[in-house]
Amino acid sequence: MSGWQWVKVVGNFLNLSTVVGLLVGVIGRARFSWGPRGLVFANGYKVKFPVAGAFTVGNVVLSKHERAYFDDEALVRHEERHSWQYFFLIGLLMWPFYVVGVVISWLLTGDPASRNPFERLAGLKDGGYVERPIQSFGQTLTQTFSGRRSRPKAQ
């Protein structure tokens, strides 16, 4: 682990985000293991919220999947970037900002990640996200309530 990663580990412990991440993992009956870059993997997470392949709280990356899920180096990079976001936003202050990012992204694209600045800074592709085009609000509402995604028009 690099010196900067140690700074992040200590910072996220002191700002309590990693402590909360560990608590979330215990509540979700996850199995813990050490990961690279100062991350702790919490696999087998049993709670159905949030709906995500993986999510990070502090330096803890939680997933319903088995440990092999984190063999994907791009995904680990993506989740580590989220751990830095907790560091820079002084811990759990990240949550309300992240929710605002989800709302803005959904209003612009009908997708909670495509225009969410936190997901973009963490690397959409690395996190397994597809970038959706900006669309009209009416189109966003229609696709949300009809349960289907519209496709961009051919050029």
N, C-alpha and C positions, 0 to 999 in steps of 0.2 A: 504494500500500500504506500502511496506517495505521501509526502508531507502534507500536501493540500487535502488529501483524502482524510488524513487524521484530523485536520482542522474541522472538516465537515462532520466527522463522526462525533467529536467532542461537542461541537456547536449544536448539532441536532439532539444530542443527549441533554445538554444544558437547556435548550429551548423546549424541551419535553416532547418534541414530535416523535422521536424514536421510542420514548417510553410509552406514548399513546399507541404507536404502531405495534409494540410488543403486547400491550393490553388488548388491542383489537385482535391480534393473532391468537391470544389465549382464549378470548371470548368466542372466536371462530374455530376453536379446537384445531388449530394449524400445528404442523410439525416444523420446528425451527432448525435451520442449518446456516453455517457461515457461507457467505458468497464472496465474490471478489469486490474490490474497491470499497471496502468498509460496509458492504450491504449484508443484511440478514435476510435469508429467504424463509418465508412462512408458507409452506405448501399444505395442500389439503384443507384450505380455508372453507368452512361449511356454511357460512352465512350467505344468503342470496343477494345481498347488497354490499357494495355496488356491483352492477352487472359489468364485469370486465374480466379479461383473461388474467390480468394482473393489475395491481394498484399499489402505490407506494405511500407510506406514512413515515416521515422522517427517513431513517435508513433501513426501514423494514419494507420488503417487497412481498406482498401477500398474493396468493393465487390458489384457486381451487385445484389446479393441476399438480402433478407430481414434480419432483425436483428436476427431472430431465427437461421440463418445460423451459428452464433457464439455461439450457445449453445453447440457446440462440443468443449469440454475442450482441447482435443489434438490439434485441429486447433488453438485455442487461444494460447496455449503454443508455437506452431510452429511460429506463427506470432510475438509473443513477442520476441522470439529468434532473429528474423530479426530486431526488434527494437533495440536490444542490438548490433547487427552488425553495424547499423547506428551510434550508440554511439561510438563504438570502432574504426570505420573507419572515424570518424570526419564528419559525415553527408553524403552529396551527393558524396563524393569520393567513396562511395560504388558502385555507378552505373557502372563505367568502370570496376571495379574488378568483379562485378557480370556478366557483359556481357562476359568477358574473361572466367568465370566459365561456362557460358552457351555454349560457343563455344567449350571449351575443352570437356565438357560432351557430346555434340552432336557428336563431332569427335570420341569419344571413344565408345559411346553407341547408337547413333541415337536418343537420348532423351536429352532435355535441362536440366533436373534436376538430373538424376541418379548419375552423377559424378561431379555435381556442388558443390564445397565445401561449399557454403553458404546454399544450400538446405540440404546437408548432416548434417551440424552443427545445422541446425534448426530442424532436424528430418524428414527424408523423409516420413516415415509412418505417423507421426503426421500431415504432410502437405497433406496427401492423395496421395503421389507419390508411384510408384512401382519402385523398383530398377531393372534396366535393366543390363544385362551382357555386359562386354566389348566385342566388336566385331571388325572385320577388317574394315578398312576404306572403302574398296570396298563394303562391305556389307552395311555400313552406307549410302553410296551414292545410291546404288541400292534401298534400302527401302525408301529413301527420295524421289527419283524421280519416283518410281513406285507407291508411295502412300500407301504402305503396310508395316507392321512390320513383320520381320521374327521371327520365334519361335526358341528358343534354341533347339538343337538336344537332343533327349532322350538319357540317359546314358545307 
